[in-house]
C-alpha cells in the first residue's frame, strides 16, 4: 500500500508541476497543452466512443500479428539451435532483421499489400518474430550440458528430450523473448498505423497521426499517454506474473525488498 501511495503522490506532483509551468507560460500552450486540456480530450474521446474503438482496433491487430509471430518464432528458434547450418545462414538473416527498425517495413508493406489490414499484420509479425526466435535459440544453447547428459542417462532422447528437458529449461529465455517481441510488435504497429490508413478501423496510431496533422497537441499527448498506459498494463498483467512464477519455479528470485 505504501508503494502505491508513493507512486500516486509522485505522479500527482508531476501533473501539478506540469500545470503550473503551463500557467506560468514556460512554453506556448499550442505546443504543450495543460493536463486539463489533455484530460478534457481523453474524456470527450472516451465519451463519444472514439478512444475505446481505437484501443479495440489496435489491440486486435496487435494480438493477431503477435500470436502468429509467437507460433512461428519458437519453432524457428528451436530449429536454429538444433541445426548449425540454419544457425550460420538463416540465423544471421534473423539477427540482421531484428536490428532493422520497424518503420522500415512500412513502405515495403504498403507496396506489397496496399493500405490494408494485411500490411498491418505483416509489419507486426516482422516486428516480433525475430526477437522470439533468437531468444529461443539463445535459451537452448544455455541449457546446461550436465542436465542434458543426466536426462540421456535416464533414457530421454529425441522428441522426449526436447519437450521434457530442453524446452522447459529454455522457458526463462523464451519468456524474455516474448516480452521483447511484444514490445517490438507494439512499436511496429504504432509505426504502421501512423503510415497506413485502413478504412476497416482507425487505431491509436491513426489518431496520433491525425492529431499531428491537425496540430491538436492535446490529442497527440493524450494518445501517447494511452499508448504508454496500455503497454504498462499488459506488462504487469501478462508478463510480470509469469516471470515471478518462473523465478519461484527455478529458485532464482531475489525475494521481497
N, C-alpha and C positions, 0 to 999 in steps of 0.2 A: 504493500500500500504506500509506503514511504517513497519508493521509486516512482510510482505513478504520480504521486502528488508533486514530487520534484520535477518530473518531466512536464507536467501540466503548468506549473509555475514558470518554468523556463520558457516554454513556447508562448505563454501569455505575455511575458515580458518582451519577447521578440516582437509580438504583434503590437504592443503598446509603443515600443521604440519606433517601429515602422510607421505607425500612425502619427507619432509626434514629429518625426522627420519630414513627413509629407506636409503636415500642418505648418511647419516652420519654413517650408519652401526650399529644402535642400536640393530638390530636383523637380522638374515640371511634372504635374500630375498626369499629363498625357503620355509621359514616358514610363513612370512608375506610379500607378494609381494607389490610393489608400486601401487598407484592408477592408474598410467599409464598402468601397466600390466593388472590390473583388467578391466580397461576401454577398452583396446585392445581386451581382451577376450570377453567382452559383445558385442562389436561392431562386431567382427567376428561371434559370435554365432547368433547374430541377422541377419547378412547379409546372412549367409548360411541357415537360417530358423530353426536352432536347438532350439534357445530360444523361438521364437514365438510358435512353435509347442509344446514345453514342457509346456509353460504357458496355452495354449489351453487345453491340455490333463488334466493338474492338475485342472484347474478351472471347467472343465466339470465334473470330478469326484467329486469335492467338492460340486458343485451345486446339483448334483443328490442325494448324501447322505444327504446333509443339508436339502433339500426340504422334503425328506422323514422323517427326524428327526423332522422337523417343523410340518408336518401333523400329526405325531403320538404323538409328545411331548405335544402339547397344550391340546388335548382331554384327554390324560392320566393325565396331571396335574390337569385338572378340576375334573376328577374322584377321584383323591387322595384327593382333597379338599372337595368333596361332601360326600364321604363315609369314615367314621372313620376307618372301618375295613381295607379298602385298604391303608389308611394312615399308620396304625400300622403294616402292613405286606409288601406290595409292596413298600410303601414309604420308609421304612428302606432299602430295597434292592436297590432302586434307589439312595438313599443317599450314600450308600456304593459304588455303581458302578460309581457315579460321581467322587468319590475320587480316583478311580483306574486310574493310569497313562495310557495314550493312548497306549504307546508302549507295554503294557502288552497284548493288544488284538491281536497284530501281530502274535505271534506263534500260537495262537488258530485259527485265521482266516486262516492261511496257512494250518493247519491240516484239517480244515473243508472244505475249498473251494479251496485249492491249490493256485498256482500262477496265480490267475485270477482277473478279474475286480470285481467279487462278493466279494472277500476278501477285496479289497479296499473299496467297498461300505459298507460292514459290519463294518469296522473299523471307517469310517466317521460317520455312524449312531450312533454307540456306543459312539463316542466322543461328540455328540451334543444332543442327545435326552434327556438325564437325566438332563442336565442343563436347558433346555427349560421346562421340566416337573416340576421340583422343583421350578423354578421361577414363573411359572403359579400358582402352588399351594400356594406359599407364597403370591402372589398378591391377590388371592381370600380371603385368611384369613386376609388380611389387609384392605379389603373393610370396611368402617365404618358401624357399625350396624345401626346407625341413618339413613344412606342412604337407606339401605335395608328396614328398617321399614317404612320409608316415601314412598318408592315405593309400598310396600304392602298395605298401607292405600289408595293408589290411584288405587288399583286394579291389580297391577302387581303380577304375580305369575307363578310358574312353569318355562317353557321354556322361556317365555317372560321376566321373572325376570333375568334369566341368560344371555340372549342375549342382552337385552336392558339396564341392570343396572350393573350387576356384571362384565360381560366381558369388557365393556368399562372402568369401574373403575379399572380393572386389567391391562389395556394396558401398563402403565409405567413399571410395573414389567415384563410383557411379553416381551417388547422391550429390557429390560436389559438382560433377559434370552436369547433372540435371539442373542444379541450381544455376550454374553458369550459363547453361543453354537457355534456361528460362529468361535470364537477364538479357542475353543476346537476342532472343526471339522478341522480347518486349521492345527493345531498341529498334530492331529491324522493322517491326510493324509500325512503330511511330514514324520512321522514315518513309515507309511505304505509303502510309495514309496521308502524309504531307505532300507526296509527289503524285499520288494516284487518287482520282476521284471516281468512285464506283457508285452508280446510281442505285444499287441494291441496298445501300445503307451508308450513312456518314458516321465515322468513328471519331474517337478523341483527337487523332492526328488531323483529321479533316477540319474539326472545329478549331484546332490550333492554327491551321493554315488560314482559315477564313478570318480568324481574329487578327492575324498579322496583316492580311490583305486590307482589312477594314480599319486598321490602326486602332483596334479595340484592345488596349493593353490589359484591361481588367479581365477580358476573356482569355487572353494569352496566359497571364499569370494564374488565373483560376484553373484553367485546364492543366497547366503544368503541375499545380498543386494536387489536382485529382490524379494525375498520372503517377506522381510520387506516392500518394496515399495508397493507390491500388497495388503498386509494387511492394510497399511495406506490408500491407495486409496479406498478400499472397505469400511473401517470405515467412511471415510469422505463423500463418495458419497451415501452410503446406510443407515447407522445408525445415523450419526450426524444430517442430516436434519429431520429425524423422531423424534429424541429426542428433537430438537428445537421446532418442531411443537407441541409435547406433552406438553412441558413447557409453550408454549403460550396458548395452549388449556385449561390447568388446572391452569394457572396463577402461576406457580412455578418457572419461570425463574428469574435469578438474574440480568438481564439487561446487557448492554454492559459495558465493562470496559473502 
